[in-house]
Amino acid sequence: MPQSSNTRRNSQDRSLGIGGIVALVTALPARFWRDRSGNYATIVALLAPVLIGCGGLATEGGLWIYEHQTLQGAADSAALSAATLYSLNTSKSLTTQASGIVATYGYTVGVNSTTVTVHRPPTTGNYTSNSKAVEIIVSTSQPRLLSGIYSSTPVTITGLAVALAGNNGTGCVLSLNSTVSGGTTSQGSSAIVLNGCSLYDNSSSGTALINGGSATITADSVNVVGGISGTGITATNGINKGVSAISDPYASVSPPSFSGCDSTNLSIKTTVTLNPGVYCQGIQMNAGANVTLNPGIYYIDRGSLSVNGSATLSGTGVTLVFTSSTGSNYASALINGGATINLTAPTTGPTAGIVIYGDRKMPTSTTFKFNGGSGQILGGAVYLPDGTVNYSGGASGSTNCTQLIGDTITFSGNANLAVNCSSYGTQSIGISQASLVE
């Protein structure tokens, strides 16, 4: 009869004897250390905290990135809003405004250690010397989840943005061409003084504004979509590159239609008074001419308005419209040095605020030269959106009103402009526009 397994084992144990049993017991620890069957459980147990922590960091890292994106959006919006408020009313609290905007994103000051800090000018970056630049720093804390195995300290997340306030309508020079190099140019030894007003250049070229030779520009601010070539520029409220383009303030203005000719090839040598009408093939004012314009609109249909040295041209409530009834040979202007010019725009009517108006259909090669020196006063907007403007002159001081708008603008001599325009019927250039710059 076969033996059971227990019977066989008992028989084997009895056959080992005392010495065999001792040897077997002595060998057990070595066999345990050589056994690999339980290693994975041990490794997993030892690495469990690391694995949990890594999983927590991966999961929470994604949440932190999302939180930062949302916080940055809040900072961007707050900076734009605060900068716009500053351009409208410098006495208002920028911190209150920024905190209110941030709250709409779900971040309330004091909750989760949320703070909103406002600096004007910024404390870092490219606009630390610009008093119209507003820096917003938004900071909040996020409690840890699984990553709390490493640290119990909450994670701080921060968003920072800088916006540039508009100039509240103090622009007096605007070149509209969006791509050309030298949209605005100052050359030679010109001294351009913009009394309390700003320069805008809409070109995206790396050399949108060129200040060559020993020329200097002094302004409230200089604002260029593209880049600047040259030095010698001083701006109380900053030299700003990469800003948003300024819209044409007179884009909706069109003078009434006209027909016929009231005068053709008019040449003036004496003292005369002219009435509004259509002047075909231009007007020639020779030395010694003294011309007074009655209020109204004067259409220069082809040809040129030429005002030579020692001639005088004056008029109140006047708009000179440079155009062409044939679609070619668009009228241009040449005001020479030594001429005396004193023209002011109408304050009401279809051309309110505009003293010089250029037809938008004219080619950009149509040239307008205003070189009347200190005896040249053009009160209102010199609006030549498709003209090439060459300008020097203007009486020094801050009491005048001249807006200079062209496709391109070149200063070839000393020039003084100001925008004390409250009584001229003009439109503002650059009013209350804020742009995000950092």
C-alpha positions as CSV (number, residue, x, y, z in Angstrom):
1,M,0.0,0.0,0.0
2,P,1.5,3.4,-1.0
3,Q,2.6,5.7,1.7
4,S,1.0,9.1,2.1
5,S,3.0,12.3,1.6
6,N,3.0,13.1,5.3
7,T,4.2,9.7,6.1
8,R,7.1,10.0,3.6
9,R,8.0,13.5,4.9
10,N,8.1,12.3,8.5
11,S,10.2,9.4,7.5
12,Q,12.7,11.7,5.7
13,D,12.9,14.1,8.7
14,R,13.6,11.2,11.0
15,S,16.3,10.0,8.6
16,L,18.1,13.4,8.6
17,G,19.0,13.1,12.2
18,I,20.0,16.0,14.4
19,G,22.9,17.1,12.3
20,G,20.8,17.4,9.1
21,I,18.2,19.4,10.9
22,V,20.8,21.8,12.2
23,A,22.2,22.2,8.6
24,L,18.8,22.8,7.1
25,V,18.0,25.5,9.7
26,T,21.3,27.2,9.2
27,A,20.8,27.4,5.4
28,L,17.4,29.1,5.6
29,P,18.6,32.7,5.9
30,A,20.9,32.4,2.9
31,R,18.0,30.9,0.8
32,F,15.8,33.9,1.9
33,W,18.4,36.5,0.8
34,R,18.8,34.7,-2.6
35,D,15.1,34.6,-3.2
36,R,13.9,37.3,-5.7
37,S,10.2,36.5,-5.8
38,G,9.1,39.4,-3.5
39,N,11.4,42.2,-4.8
40,Y,8.7,44.1,-6.9
41,A,6.5,44.5,-3.9
42,T,9.4,45.9,-1.9
43,I,10.4,48.3,-4.6
44,V,6.9,49.5,-5.1
45,A,6.5,50.1,-1.4
46,L,9.8,52.1,-1.2
47,L,8.9,54.2,-4.4
48,A,5.3,54.8,-3.6
49,P,5.9,58.3,-2.1
50,V,7.9,59.3,-5.2
51,L,5.4,57.9,-7.6
52,I,2.5,59.7,-5.9
53,G,4.5,62.9,-5.7
54,C,5.4,62.8,-9.5
55,G,1.8,62.1,-10.4
56,G,0.7,65.0,-8.2
57,L,3.2,67.3,-9.8
58,A,2.1,66.3,-13.3
59,T,-1.5,66.8,-12.6
60,E,-1.2,70.0,-10.6
61,G,1.4,71.4,-13.1
62,G,-1.3,71.4,-15.8
63,L,-3.7,73.1,-13.4
64,W,-1.1,75.7,-12.5
65,I,-0.4,76.5,-16.2
66,Y,-4.1,76.9,-16.8
67,E,-4.4,79.2,-13.8
68,H,-1.5,81.3,-15.0
69,Q,-3.1,81.8,-18.4
70,T,-6.3,82.9,-16.8
71,L,-4.4,85.2,-14.4
72,Q,-2.4,86.7,-17.3
73,G,-5.6,87.5,-19.1
74,A,-6.9,89.3,-16.0
75,A,-3.6,91.3,-15.8
76,D,-3.8,92.2,-19.5
77,S,-7.4,93.4,-19.3
78,A,-6.7,95.3,-16.0
79,A,-3.7,97.1,-17.6
80,L,-5.7,98.2,-20.6
81,S,-8.5,99.4,-18.5
82,A,-6.3,101.3,-16.1
83,A,-4.3,102.9,-18.9
84,T,-7.5,104.0,-20.6
85,L,-8.8,105.5,-17.4
86,Y,-5.6,107.3,-16.8
87,S,-5.8,108.9,-20.3
88,L,-9.3,110.1,-19.5
89,N,-8.9,111.2,-15.9
90,T,-5.6,111.2,-14.1
91,S,-7.2,111.8,-10.7
92,K,-9.1,108.4,-10.6
93,S,-7.7,105.4,-8.6
94,L,-6.0,103.0,-11.0
95,T,-5.8,100.4,-8.3
96,T,-9.6,100.4,-7.8
97,Q,-10.1,100.2,-11.5
98,A,-7.6,97.3,-12.0
99,S,-9.0,95.4,-9.0
100,G,-12.5,95.6,-10.3
101,I,-11.5,94.2,-13.7
102,V,-9.5,91.4,-12.1
103,A,-12.5,90.5,-9.9
104,T,-14.5,89.8,-13.1
105,Y,-12.0,86.9,-13.8
106,G,-12.8,85.4,-10.4
107,Y,-9.9,86.9,-8.5
108,T,-11.0,89.0,-5.5
109,V,-8.3,90.9,-3.6
110,G,-7.7,89.3,-0.2
111,V,-9.1,85.9,-1.2
112,N,-6.5,83.2,-1.6
113,S,-3.9,85.9,-0.8
114,T,-4.8,87.6,-4.1
115,T,-3.2,91.0,-4.6
116,V,-3.3,93.7,-7.3
117,T,-0.3,96.0,-7.5
118,V,-0.2,99.1,-9.8
119,H,2.9,100.9,-10.8
120,R,3.0,104.1,-13.0
121,P,5.6,104.1,-14.5
122,P,6.5,100.4,-14.5
123,T,9.3,99.1,-12.2
124,T,10.7,96.8,-14.9
125,G,10.9,96.4,-18.7
126,N,11.2,99.0,-21.4
127,Y,8.8,101.7,-20.1
128,T,10.3,102.5,-16.7
129,S,10.7,106.2,-17.6
130,N,7.3,106.6,-19.3
131,S,4.7,108.1,-16.9
132,K,1.9,107.1,-19.3
133,A,2.8,103.4,-19.0
134,V,0.8,101.5,-16.4
135,E,2.1,98.2,-15.0
136,I,-0.3,95.7,-13.3
137,I,0.9,92.8,-11.2
138,V,-1.7,90.2,-10.1
139,S,-0.7,87.5,-7.7
140,T,-2.7,84.7,-6.1
141,S,-2.0,81.4,-4.1
142,Q,-3.1,77.9,-5.0
143,P,-3.2,75.2,-2.3
144,R,-1.3,72.0,-3.1
145,L,-3.1,68.6,-3.6
146,L,-1.0,65.5,-4.1
147,S,2.2,67.5,-4.4
148,G,1.6,68.4,-0.7
149,I,3.6,65.3,0.1
150,Y,6.7,67.4,-0.6
151,S,5.6,70.8,0.8
152,S,2.6,72.3,2.5
153,T,3.4,75.8,1.2
154,P,0.8,77.1,-1.3
155,V,2.0,77.8,-4.9
156,T,2.1,81.5,-5.8
157,I,1.1,82.4,-9.4
158,T,1.7,85.8,-10.9
159,G,0.6,87.7,-14.0
160,L,2.2,90.9,-15.2
161,A,1.1,93.3,-18.0
162,V,2.0,96.9,-19.1
163,A,-0.3,99.1,-21.1
164,L,0.4,102.5,-22.6
165,A,-2.2,105.2,-22.1
166,G,-3.4,107.3,-25.0
167,N,-2.6,111.0,-25.1
168,N,-6.1,112.2,-24.8
169,G,-6.1,113.8,-28.2
170,T,-2.9,115.8,-28.1
171,G,-1.5,114.5,-31.4
172,C,-0.4,117.2,-33.9
173,V,1.6,115.1,-36.4
174,L,0.3,111.9,-38.1
175,S,1.8,110.1,-41.1
176,L,-0.7,107.6,-42.4
177,N,1.4,105.4,-44.8
178,S,1.4,101.9,-43.2
179,T,4.6,100.4,-44.8
180,V,7.0,103.0,-46.0
181,S,10.4,103.8,-44.6
182,G,10.5,107.4,-43.4
183,G,6.8,107.9,-43.0
184,T,8.0,110.8,-40.9
185,T,11.4,112.3,-41.6
186,S,13.4,115.1,-40.1
187,Q,16.7,116.0,-41.8
188,G,19.6,118.3,-41.8
189,S,19.8,120.6,-38.7
190,S,16.1,120.9,-38.3
191,A,14.7,121.6,-34.9
192,I,11.1,120.3,-34.6
193,V,9.3,121.5,-31.5
194,L,5.8,120.0,-30.8
195,N,4.6,122.2,-28.0
196,G,2.7,119.9,-25.6
197,C,1.6,117.6,-28.5
198,S,2.6,114.2,-29.9
199,L,3.9,112.6,-33.1
200,Y,2.3,109.5,-34.6
201,D,3.8,107.4,-37.4
202,N,1.6,104.5,-38.7
203,S,4.3,102.8,-40.7
204,S,5.4,99.3,-39.6
205,S,8.8,99.7,-41.3
206,G,11.9,99.2,-39.1
207,T,12.8,102.7,-40.1
208,A,9.3,104.2,-39.9
209,L,10.6,107.4,-38.3
210,I,13.9,108.8,-39.5
211,N,15.7,111.6,-37.6
212,G,18.8,112.2,-39.6
213,G,21.8,114.5,-39.4
214,S,21.8,116.8,-36.4
215,A,18.0,117.2,-36.5
216,T,16.2,117.2,-33.2
217,I,12.6,116.4,-32.3
218,T,11.0,117.6,-29.0
219,A,7.5,116.4,-28.2
220,D,5.1,115.3,-25.5
221,S,5.4,111.8,-26.9
222,V,6.6,110.0,-30.0
223,N,4.6,106.9,-31.1
224,V,5.6,104.7,-33.9
225,V,4.1,101.4,-35.2
226,G,7.5,100.2,-36.5
227,G,11.0,101.4,-35.6
228,I,13.1,104.5,-35.3
229,S,16.3,105.5,-37.0
230,G,18.5,108.2,-35.5
231,T,18.9,110.0,-32.2
232,G,18.2,113.5,-31.0
233,I,14.6,112.8,-30.0
234,T,13.2,114.0,-26.6
235,A,9.8,113.2,-25.4
236,T,8.3,114.0,-22.0
237,N,6.0,111.0,-22.0
238,G,8.1,108.5,-23.9
239,I,9.4,107.4,-27.2
240,N,7.2,104.4,-27.9
241,K,7.7,101.8,-30.6
242,G,5.4,98.9,-31.6
243,V,2.2,100.8,-30.7
244,S,-1.1,100.4,-32.5
245,A,-1.8,102.5,-35.6
246,I,-3.9,105.6,-35.2
247,S,-7.1,105.9,-37.2
248,D,-7.6,108.8,-39.6
249,P,-9.5,111.4,-37.6
250,Y,-11.0,112.9,-40.8
251,A,-11.7,109.7,-42.7
252,S,-15.5,110.5,-42.9
253,V,-15.0,114.1,-44.1
254,S,-15.8,115.0,-47.8
255,P,-16.3,118.5,-49.2
256,P,-19.4,119.2,-51.2
257,S,-19.2,118.6,-55.0
258,F,-18.2,121.4,-57.3
259,S,-18.3,122.2,-61.1
260,G,-17.1,124.8,-63.6
261,C,-14.4,127.4,-63.1
262,D,-14.8,130.8,-61.4
263,S,-11.2,131.7,-62.4
264,T,-8.5,130.1,-64.5
265,N,-4.7,130.5,-64.1
266,L,-5.2,133.4,-61.7
267,S,-2.0,135.5,-61.2
268,I,-2.0,138.1,-58.4
269,K,0.5,140.9,-57.9
270,T,-1.4,143.5,-55.9
271,T,-3.9,143.6,-53.0
272,V,-7.1,141.7,-53.7
273,T,-9.9,140.0,-51.9
274,L,-11.1,136.6,-53.2
275,N,-14.5,134.8,-52.7
276,P,-15.1,131.1,-52.3
277,G,-15.3,129.2,-55.6
278,V,-13.5,127.0,-58.1
279,Y,-10.0,128.2,-59.2
280,C,-8.9,126.1,-62.2
281,Q,-5.2,125.6,-63.0
282,G,-4.2,127.1,-59.7
283,I,-3.4,130.5,-58.2
284,Q,0.0,132.3,-58.5
285,M,0.8,134.9,-55.9
286,N,3.8,136.9,-56.7
287,A,6.1,139.0,-54.5
288,G,4.2,141.9,-53.0
289,A,0.7,140.3,-53.5
290,N,-1.6,140.7,-50.5
291,V,-4.6,138.4,-50.7
292,T,-7.5,138.1,-48.3
293,L,-9.9,135.2,-48.5
294,N,-13.5,135.6,-47.5
295,P,-14.9,132.7,-45.4
296,G,-15.8,129.5,-47.3
297,I,-14.4,126.7,-49.4
298,Y,-11.9,127.3,-52.2
299,Y,-11.4,124.5,-54.7
300,I,-8.0,124.5,-56.4
301,D,-8.8,122.3,-59.5
302,R,-5.5,121.2,-60.9
303,G,-2.4,123.4,-61.2
304,S,-0.8,124.7,-58.0
305,L,-1.3,127.3,-55.3
306,S,2.0,129.1,-55.3
307,V,2.8,131.8,-52.7
308,N,6.2,133.5,-53.3
309,G,8.4,135.3,-50.8
310,S,7.1,138.6,-49.5
311,A,3.5,137.7,-50.5
312,T,0.7,137.6,-47.9
313,L,-2.2,135.2,-47.8
314,S,-4.8,135.5,-45.0
315,G,-8.4,134.4,-44.2
316,T,-10.7,133.3,-41.4
317,G,-13.1,130.4,-41.7
318,V,-11.4,129.1,-44.9
319,T,-10.8,125.6,-46.4
320,L,-8.6,125.2,-49.4
321,V,-9.4,122.0,-51.3
322,F,-6.8,120.5,-53.6
323,T,-8.4,118.3,-56.2
324,S,-8.8,117.5,-59.9
325,S,-12.1,117.5,-61.9
326,T,-10.4,115.3,-64.6
327,G,-8.7,112.7,-62.4
328,S,-5.2,113.8,-63.3
329,N,-2.8,116.7,-62.6
330,Y,-4.1,117.0,-59.0
331,A,-3.5,120.4,-57.5
332,S,-0.5,120.9,-55.2
333,A,0.9,123.7,-53.1
334,L,4.2,125.6,-52.8
335,I,4.6,128.2,-50.1
336,N,8.1,129.7,-50.2
337,G,10.2,131.1,-47.5
338,G,9.5,134.7,-46.6
339,A,5.8,134.4,-47.4
340,T,3.3,135.4,-44.7
341,I,0.4,133.0,-44.2
342,N,-2.4,133.3,-41.7
343,L,-5.3,131.0,-42.5
344,T,-7.8,129.5,-40.0
345,A,-10.4,126.8,-40.6
346,P,-14.2,127.1,-40.3
347,T,-15.5,125.8,-37.0
348,T,-18.8,124.5,-38.5
349,G,-19.9,123.0,-41.8
350,P,-18.7,120.1,-43.9
351,T,-15.0,121.0,-43.6
352,A,-15.1,122.1,-39.9
353,G,-11.6,122.2,-38.4
354,I,-9.8,121.6,-41.8
355,V,-7.8,124.5,-43.3
356,I,-6.1,122.5,-46.0
357,Y,-7.9,119.4,-47.6
358,G,-6.3,117.0,-50.1
359,D,-8.5,114.8,-52.4
360,R,-8.1,111.2,-51.4
361,K,-7.9,110.2,-55.0
362,M,-4.6,112.0,-55.7
363,P,-1.5,110.0,-56.2
364,T,0.9,109.9,-53.2
365,S,3.5,111.6,-55.3
366,T,1.5,114.8,-55.2
367,T,3.8,117.3,-53.3
368,F,2.9,120.0,-50.8
369,K,5.6,122.3,-49.6
370,F,4.9,124.6,-46.7
371,N,8.1,126.5,-46.1
372,G,6.8,129.8,-44.9
373,G,9.0,130.0,-41.8
374,S,7.9,131.7,-38.7
375,G,5.4,133.8,-40.6
376,Q,3.4,130.7,-41.5
377,I,0.2,130.1,-39.4
378,L,-2.2,127.4,-40.5
379,G,-4.9,127.2,-37.9
380,G,-6.6,123.8,-38.0
381,A,-5.9,120.6,-39.8
382,V,-3.6,120.4,-42.7
383,Y,-5.2,117.2,-44.0
384,L,-3.4,115.6,-47.0
385,P,-4.0,111.8,-46.4
386,D,-2.5,110.9,-49.8
387,G,-0.1,113.7,-50.2
388,T,3.7,114.0,-49.7
389,V,4.1,116.8,-47.2
390,N,7.3,118.9,-46.8
391,Y,6.9,121.3,-43.9
392,S,9.0,123.9,-42.1
393,G,7.7,126.9,-40.2
394,G,5.2,127.9,-37.7
395,A,5.4,130.6,-35.0
396,S,7.1,129.4,-31.8
397,G,5.0,129.0,-28.7
398,S,2.1,126.9,-27.5
399,T,-0.9,129.1,-28.3
400,N,-1.5,128.0,-31.9
401,C,-3.4,125.1,-33.4
402,T,-1.9,123.1,-36.2
403,Q,-2.5,119.4,-37.0
404,L,-0.3,118.0,-39.8
405,I,-1.6,114.9,-41.4
406,G,-0.1,113.3,-44.6
407,D,0.7,110.1,-46.3
408,T,4.3,111.0,-45.5
409,I,5.7,114.0,-43.8
410,T,9.2,115.5,-44.1
411,F,10.5,118.3,-41.9
412,S,13.2,120.1,-43.9
413,G,13.7,123.1,-41.6
414,N,12.7,124.4,-38.1
415,A,9.1,123.8,-37.2
416,N,6.9,124.7,-34.3
417,L,3.4,123.1,-33.9
418,A,0.9,123.1,-31.1
419,V,-2.7,121.9,-30.6
420,N,-4.4,124.5,-28.6
421,C,-7.4,123.7,-30.7
422,S,-10.5,124.0,-28.5
423,S,-12.0,126.8,-30.6
424,Y,-11.0,125.5,-34.0
425,G,-13.5,122.7,-34.6
426,T,-10.8,120.1,-35.1
427,Q,-11.0,116.3,-34.4
428,S,-8.6,114.8,-31.9
429,I,-5.7,112.7,-32.9
430,G,-5.0,109.7,-30.6
431,I,-7.8,110.3,-28.2
432,S,-8.0,107.9,-25.2
433,Q,-6.4,104.9,-26.9
434,A,-4.5,102.5,-24.8
435,S,-2.3,99.7,-26.1
436,L,-0.8,96.6,-24.5
437,V,3.0,96.9,-24.8
438,E,4.3,94.2,-22.4
